[in-house]
Amino acid sequence: MSGPDPLSALVSLRRLGRGAGLTVLFASVLAAGTATGSWPEAGPDSPAGPVGSAAAHQRSADDPAEAAARAVQDGKSPTLAAEEAVSRSGDRWGAVYSRGEYEEFEQALDGEYTGVGLWARRAADGDVQVTRVRSHSPAQLAGIREGDRIAAVDGREVTGRPVTEVLGQLRGEHPGTSVRVGLERGTRAWSETLRRAELPTDSVTTTRLATGALLVKVSAFTKGSGAQVRRAVREAPARAGIVFDLRANSGGLVTEAVGAASAFLDGGLVATYDVRGAQRALHAERGGETARPVVVLVDGGTMSAAELLTGALQDRGRAVVVGTRTFGKGSVQMPSRLPDGSVAELTVGHYRTPSGRSVDGRGITPDLEAKDDARQRAATVLSGLGTPS
């Protein structure tokens, strides 16, 4: 993978770049029966929940799946028709994704991605510069280092192209495929042919701070991340507090966020949500650590499932939230498979924190505002919360 992490790279491409929004698969998680039950409308060919199931609902004139079906009958593009229907709907988070885009998103949420194992950014001089190389990845095995410059991908120069586009080309779709990368290091220029591989996302990392606290950073809620958080908290030193860093966490699977909440709660409500008027609730598992002090770090890049988790810990008095106001996405999307394999999503509901607060369009306000010194402030707050006896 290239860029900060697979999920946030996709978010920057689709939510921010296209304006409509790359959505967390809230509906598809529930459809799998892993949260509060299954969607009765889920189709047998659904790749991730109720895709292809929108026919069970009453259609409106602007329903993207209905518009796509009409387009096929008229010999027109179903994807274009669906995009026009989404645009007419006025749905802030509505979007249409190609088959490849949607499969790539699902792969990222699976906790794996196909890539060469490097991260990159646009440097001050305009070059695309490698910022990190994953251990044992194709990039590292080829001798690529941090600081190297990417000059071309498959013979196409990167000058003037968006970094996200360059990184997407490096990522590719299938392991085992090759990509030729033009590189520069000082005065040396050369090319490497890299064979893409399946690599883990490493969405949960832990670091022991100088204060003795444990920093648990979650970049996205991919499959298995909830269990990783619970294990990290369970194995932390007995008297260590937790700094739970959700900054730049673009969301992910809601069930994994609920699983992470279970690390700090002994059961009870995490969130409520509605889908087409039907009310549901999400609950933590029992057995979490309720005495260990916790500070949650958030910022404007904390979105969706990460906001749901933050609101739960804040409402239930389980953590002090430090940072800046979160993004404000608290809506539920239902995906529909279109005739050409693309996928349309429309908002069908919203979730709320345990106290009934709506997150959508509002975000979570931290208990303590902090920006550049947020991590230091979090450590200070944590020291003032005391340690478990």
C-alpha positions as CSV (number, residue, x, y, z in Angstrom):
1,M,0.0,0.0,0.0
2,S,1.0,3.6,-0.5
3,G,-0.1,6.6,1.5
4,P,-1.0,6.8,5.2
5,D,-3.2,3.7,5.2
6,P,-5.6,2.0,2.8
7,L,-8.8,3.3,4.2
8,S,-7.9,6.9,4.7
9,A,-6.4,7.0,1.2
10,L,-9.7,5.8,-0.2
11,V,-11.5,8.4,1.9
12,S,-9.4,11.2,0.6
13,L,-10.1,10.0,-3.0
14,R,-13.8,9.5,-2.7
15,R,-15.3,11.2,0.3
16,L,-13.3,14.4,0.0
17,G,-12.4,14.4,-3.7
18,R,-15.8,13.4,-5.0
19,G,-17.8,15.3,-2.3
20,A,-20.4,12.6,-1.8
21,G,-18.6,10.3,0.5
22,L,-17.1,6.9,0.9
23,T,-19.2,5.4,3.6
24,V,-18.6,2.9,6.3
25,L,-20.3,-0.4,5.7
26,F,-22.7,0.0,8.6
27,A,-25.5,-1.7,6.8
28,S,-23.4,-4.5,5.5
29,V,-22.0,-5.3,8.9
30,L,-25.5,-5.6,10.3
31,A,-26.5,-7.7,7.3
32,A,-23.9,-10.2,8.3
33,G,-25.7,-10.6,11.6
34,T,-22.7,-9.6,13.5
35,A,-24.2,-6.7,15.4
36,T,-27.9,-6.6,16.2
37,G,-29.4,-9.0,13.6
38,S,-29.6,-9.4,9.9
39,W,-31.3,-7.3,7.2
40,P,-34.3,-9.3,6.0
41,E,-33.9,-7.8,2.6
42,A,-30.3,-9.1,2.1
43,G,-29.9,-10.8,-1.3
44,P,-28.2,-14.1,-1.8
45,D,-25.7,-12.6,-4.2
46,S,-24.8,-9.8,-1.8
47,P,-21.0,-9.3,-1.7
48,A,-21.2,-7.3,1.6
49,G,-24.7,-7.3,3.0
50,P,-27.9,-6.0,1.4
51,V,-26.4,-5.2,-1.9
52,G,-29.0,-5.8,-4.6
53,S,-31.7,-5.8,-1.9
54,A,-33.2,-2.3,-2.5
55,A,-36.1,-3.8,-4.5
56,A,-37.6,-4.9,-1.2
57,H,-38.1,-1.2,-0.4
58,Q,-40.6,1.2,-1.8
59,R,-38.8,3.0,-4.6
60,S,-38.8,6.7,-5.3
61,A,-38.3,8.3,-8.7
62,D,-34.7,9.1,-7.8
63,D,-33.8,5.6,-6.5
64,P,-30.4,4.9,-8.1
65,A,-31.1,1.1,-8.6
66,E,-34.4,1.8,-10.3
67,A,-32.8,4.5,-12.4
68,A,-30.0,2.1,-13.4
69,A,-32.5,-0.6,-14.3
70,R,-34.4,1.8,-16.6
71,A,-31.2,2.9,-18.2
72,V,-30.3,-0.7,-19.1
73,Q,-33.7,-1.1,-20.7
74,D,-33.1,2.1,-22.7
75,G,-29.6,1.0,-23.7
76,K,-27.9,3.7,-21.6
77,S,-25.2,3.6,-18.9
78,P,-26.6,2.3,-15.6
79,T,-23.8,3.8,-13.6
80,L,-24.4,7.3,-15.1
81,A,-28.1,7.0,-14.5
82,A,-27.5,6.0,-10.9
83,E,-25.0,8.9,-10.4
84,E,-27.6,11.3,-11.7
85,A,-30.3,9.9,-9.4
86,V,-28.0,10.2,-6.4
87,S,-27.2,13.8,-7.3
88,R,-31.0,14.6,-7.5
89,S,-31.6,13.0,-4.2
90,G,-29.6,15.6,-2.3
91,D,-28.1,12.9,-0.1
92,R,-24.9,14.3,1.3
93,W,-23.4,10.8,1.6
94,G,-25.0,9.2,-1.4
95,A,-22.4,7.8,-3.9
96,V,-21.9,5.4,-6.7
97,Y,-18.8,3.2,-6.9
98,S,-17.5,1.0,-9.7
99,R,-17.2,-2.7,-9.0
100,G,-13.4,-2.3,-8.6
101,E,-13.7,0.6,-6.2
102,Y,-16.2,-1.2,-4.0
103,E,-14.1,-4.4,-4.0
104,E,-11.0,-2.4,-3.1
105,F,-12.9,-0.7,-0.2
106,E,-14.0,-4.1,1.1
107,Q,-10.5,-5.5,0.8
108,A,-9.2,-2.6,2.9
109,L,-11.9,-3.3,5.6
110,D,-10.8,-7.0,5.5
111,G,-7.5,-5.8,7.1
112,E,-5.5,-6.6,4.0
113,Y,-4.6,-4.7,0.8
114,T,-2.8,-5.4,-2.4
115,G,0.3,-3.2,-2.9
116,V,4.0,-2.9,-2.8
117,G,4.5,-1.8,0.7
118,L,5.4,1.9,0.6
119,W,4.0,5.2,1.7
120,A,4.5,8.5,-0.1
121,R,3.7,12.2,0.0
122,R,4.2,15.3,-2.1
123,A,7.4,17.0,-0.9
124,A,7.8,20.8,-0.7
125,D,9.7,20.8,-4.1
126,G,6.8,19.0,-5.8
127,D,8.4,15.5,-5.9
128,V,6.6,12.4,-4.8
129,Q,8.7,11.2,-2.0
130,V,8.7,7.8,-0.2
131,T,8.0,8.4,3.5
132,R,8.0,4.8,4.8
133,V,8.7,1.3,3.5
134,R,7.1,-1.8,5.1
135,S,9.4,-4.5,6.4
136,H,9.5,-7.6,4.2
137,S,7.4,-5.9,1.5
138,P,8.2,-6.0,-2.2
139,A,9.4,-2.4,-2.0
140,Q,11.9,-3.2,0.8
141,L,13.1,-6.3,-0.9
142,A,13.8,-4.2,-3.9
143,G,16.0,-1.9,-1.9
144,I,13.7,1.1,-1.9
145,R,14.3,3.4,1.1
146,E,12.6,6.3,2.8
147,G,13.5,9.5,1.1
148,D,13.6,8.0,-2.4
149,R,11.7,9.9,-5.0
150,I,9.1,8.3,-7.4
151,A,9.6,9.6,-10.9
152,A,7.3,7.3,-12.9
153,V,4.9,4.4,-12.6
154,D,4.6,2.0,-15.5
155,G,6.4,4.5,-17.7
156,R,4.1,7.4,-16.9
157,E,5.7,10.4,-15.2
158,V,4.2,11.4,-11.9
159,T,4.9,15.1,-12.4
160,G,1.6,17.1,-12.0
161,R,-0.5,14.1,-11.1
162,P,-2.3,13.9,-7.7
163,V,-0.5,11.8,-5.2
164,T,-3.6,9.7,-4.6
165,E,-3.7,8.8,-8.3
166,V,-0.1,7.7,-8.3
167,L,-0.6,5.7,-5.1
168,G,-3.7,4.0,-6.6
169,Q,-1.7,3.0,-9.6
170,L,1.0,1.4,-7.4
171,R,-1.7,-0.4,-5.4
172,G,-3.4,-2.2,-8.2
173,E,-6.1,-4.8,-7.8
174,H,-4.6,-8.3,-7.8
175,P,-1.6,-9.8,-5.9
176,G,1.1,-11.2,-8.2
177,T,0.7,-8.5,-10.8
178,S,3.7,-6.3,-11.6
179,V,4.3,-2.6,-11.6
180,R,7.4,-0.8,-12.9
181,V,8.5,2.1,-10.7
182,G,11.0,4.8,-11.8
183,L,13.0,6.0,-8.8
184,E,15.6,8.6,-8.0
185,R,18.0,8.9,-5.1
186,G,20.4,11.9,-5.2
187,T,21.9,11.8,-8.7
188,R,21.0,8.2,-9.3
189,A,18.0,7.2,-11.4
190,W,16.8,3.7,-11.9
191,S,13.7,1.5,-12.3
192,E,12.4,-1.5,-10.3
193,T,9.8,-4.0,-11.3
194,L,7.8,-4.8,-8.2
195,R,5.3,-7.7,-7.8
196,R,2.3,-6.7,-5.8
197,A,1.5,-8.8,-2.7
198,E,-1.3,-9.0,-0.1
199,L,-0.2,-7.1,3.0
200,P,-1.8,-6.4,6.4
201,T,-3.1,-2.9,7.1
202,D,-1.7,-2.7,10.6
203,S,-4.7,-0.6,11.7
204,V,-3.9,-1.0,15.4
205,T,-0.5,-0.1,16.9
206,T,0.7,0.2,20.5
207,T,3.5,2.3,22.0
208,R,4.7,2.6,25.6
209,L,5.0,6.3,26.5
210,A,7.7,7.7,28.7
211,T,5.0,8.3,31.4
212,G,4.3,4.6,31.5
213,A,0.9,5.0,29.8
214,L,0.1,2.8,26.8
215,L,-0.7,4.6,23.5
216,V,-3.2,2.6,21.4
217,K,-3.5,4.0,17.9
218,V,-6.4,2.9,15.6
219,S,-6.2,4.2,12.1
220,A,-9.4,2.4,10.9
221,F,-11.8,-0.2,12.2
222,T,-10.9,-3.1,9.9
223,K,-11.8,-6.7,10.6
224,G,-10.2,-7.9,13.8
225,S,-9.3,-4.5,15.1
226,G,-11.8,-4.6,18.0
227,A,-10.1,-7.8,19.3
228,Q,-6.7,-6.2,18.9
229,V,-7.7,-3.3,21.0
230,R,-9.2,-5.6,23.7
231,R,-6.0,-7.6,23.7
232,A,-3.8,-4.5,24.0
233,V,-5.8,-3.2,26.9
234,R,-5.9,-6.5,28.6
235,E,-2.1,-7.0,28.3
236,A,-1.2,-3.5,29.3
237,P,0.7,-3.2,32.7
238,A,-1.6,-3.2,35.6
239,R,-1.3,0.4,36.6
240,A,-0.9,1.9,33.1
241,G,-3.4,4.4,31.8
242,I,-4.5,4.3,28.1
243,V,-4.2,7.1,25.5
244,F,-6.6,5.9,22.8
245,D,-5.7,7.7,19.6
246,L,-8.5,8.0,17.1
247,R,-7.1,11.0,15.2
248,A,-7.4,10.6,11.4
249,N,-9.5,7.5,11.9
250,S,-11.9,7.6,9.0
251,G,-14.2,4.9,10.4
252,G,-14.7,1.4,9.2
253,L,-16.8,-1.5,10.5
254,V,-19.1,-0.5,13.2
255,T,-19.0,-3.9,14.9
256,E,-15.3,-3.5,15.3
257,A,-15.8,-0.1,16.9
258,V,-18.3,-1.7,19.3
259,G,-15.8,-4.5,20.0
260,A,-13.2,-1.9,20.8
261,A,-15.6,-0.1,23.2
262,S,-15.9,-3.5,24.9
263,A,-12.3,-3.1,26.0
264,F,-13.3,-0.3,28.3
265,L,-17.0,-1.0,29.2
266,D,-18.6,-3.8,31.2
267,G,-21.5,-4.2,28.8
268,G,-24.2,-1.6,28.3
269,L,-25.3,0.7,25.5
270,V,-22.8,1.9,22.9
271,A,-25.1,3.6,20.4
272,T,-28.7,3.5,19.0
273,Y,-29.5,3.8,15.3
274,D,-32.5,3.9,13.1
275,V,-33.0,2.4,9.6
276,R,-36.0,3.5,7.7
277,G,-37.7,4.2,11.0
278,A,-36.9,0.9,12.7
279,Q,-34.9,1.5,16.0
280,R,-32.0,-0.7,17.0
281,A,-29.3,-0.6,19.6
282,L,-25.6,-1.7,19.8
283,H,-24.2,-3.0,23.1
284,A,-20.8,-3.7,24.4
285,E,-19.7,-7.1,25.6
286,R,-19.3,-7.6,29.3
287,G,-15.9,-8.0,30.9
288,G,-14.1,-4.8,29.8
289,E,-11.7,-2.9,32.1
290,T,-13.7,-0.2,33.9
291,A,-11.1,1.2,36.3
292,R,-8.2,1.9,34.1
293,P,-8.0,5.6,33.2
294,V,-8.5,6.5,29.5
295,V,-8.0,9.6,27.4
296,V,-9.3,9.5,23.8
297,L,-7.5,11.7,21.2
298,V,-9.7,13.0,18.3
299,D,-9.5,15.6,15.5
300,G,-11.4,16.7,12.4
301,G,-10.3,13.4,10.7
302,T,-12.1,11.3,13.3
303,M,-15.2,10.0,11.5
304,S,-18.1,7.8,11.6
305,A,-17.5,4.5,13.6
306,A,-14.7,6.3,15.4
307,E,-17.1,9.1,16.4
308,L,-19.7,6.5,17.5
309,L,-17.0,5.0,19.8
310,T,-15.8,8.3,21.1
311,G,-19.4,9.4,21.9
312,A,-20.0,6.2,23.8
313,L,-17.0,6.5,26.0
314,Q,-17.6,10.2,26.6
315,D,-21.4,9.8,27.4
316,R,-20.8,7.0,29.8
317,G,-18.1,8.9,31.7
318,R,-15.5,6.3,30.7
319,A,-12.9,8.6,29.1
320,V,-11.9,12.2,28.8
321,V,-11.9,13.3,25.2
322,V,-9.0,15.6,24.1
323,G,-8.4,17.3,20.7
324,T,-10.6,19.1,18.2
325,R,-14.1,18.7,17.1
326,T,-14.6,15.5,15.1
327,F,-15.8,15.3,11.4
328,G,-19.6,14.7,12.0
329,K,-20.7,11.7,10.0
330,G,-23.4,9.7,11.9
331,S,-25.4,8.3,9.0
332,V,-26.3,4.7,7.9
333,Q,-25.9,3.8,4.2
334,M,-27.5,0.9,2.4
335,P,-25.7,-0.3,-0.7
336,S,-27.5,-1.6,-3.8
337,R,-25.8,-3.6,-6.6
338,L,-26.4,-2.2,-10.0
339,P,-26.8,-4.2,-13.3
340,D,-23.2,-3.5,-14.4
341,G,-21.7,-4.6,-11.0
342,S,-21.2,-1.1,-9.7
343,V,-22.7,-0.2,-6.3
344,A,-24.9,2.8,-5.2
345,E,-25.3,3.8,-1.6
346,L,-28.0,6.1,-0.1
347,T,-28.5,7.2,3.5
348,V,-31.3,5.3,5.2
349,G,-30.8,6.3,8.9
350,H,-28.7,7.8,11.6
351,Y,-27.0,6.7,14.8
352,R,-26.9,8.5,18.2
353,T,-24.7,8.3,21.3
354,P,-26.0,6.7,24.5
355,S,-27.3,10.0,25.7
356,G,-29.2,10.5,22.5
357,R,-26.9,13.0,20.8
358,S,-26.8,13.0,17.0
359,V,-23.3,13.1,15.5
360,D,-24.2,13.7,11.9
361,G,-23.3,17.3,10.9
362,R,-22.3,18.1,14.4
363,G,-19.4,15.9,15.4
364,I,-18.2,15.2,18.9
365,T,-16.9,18.2,21.0
366,P,-13.9,17.2,23.1
367,D,-13.8,17.8,26.8
368,L,-10.5,19.6,26.4
369,E,-9.6,21.5,23.2
370,A,-6.0,20.8,22.0
371,K,-4.4,20.8,18.6
372,D,-0.6,20.8,18.1
373,D,0.1,19.6,21.7
374,A,-2.9,17.2,21.9
375,R,-0.8,14.1,22.7
376,Q,1.1,16.0,25.5
377,R,-2.1,17.3,26.9
378,A,-3.6,13.8,26.8
379,A,-0.7,12.5,28.8
380,T,-1.1,15.3,31.3
381,V,-4.8,14.7,31.7
382,L,-4.2,11.0,32.1
383,S,-1.7,11.5,34.9
384,G,-4.4,13.6,36.7
385,L,-7.0,10.8,36.4
386,G,-4.9,8.5,38.7
387,T,-4.2,4.8,38.3
388,P,-6.3,1.8,39.0
389,S,-5.9,0.3,42.4
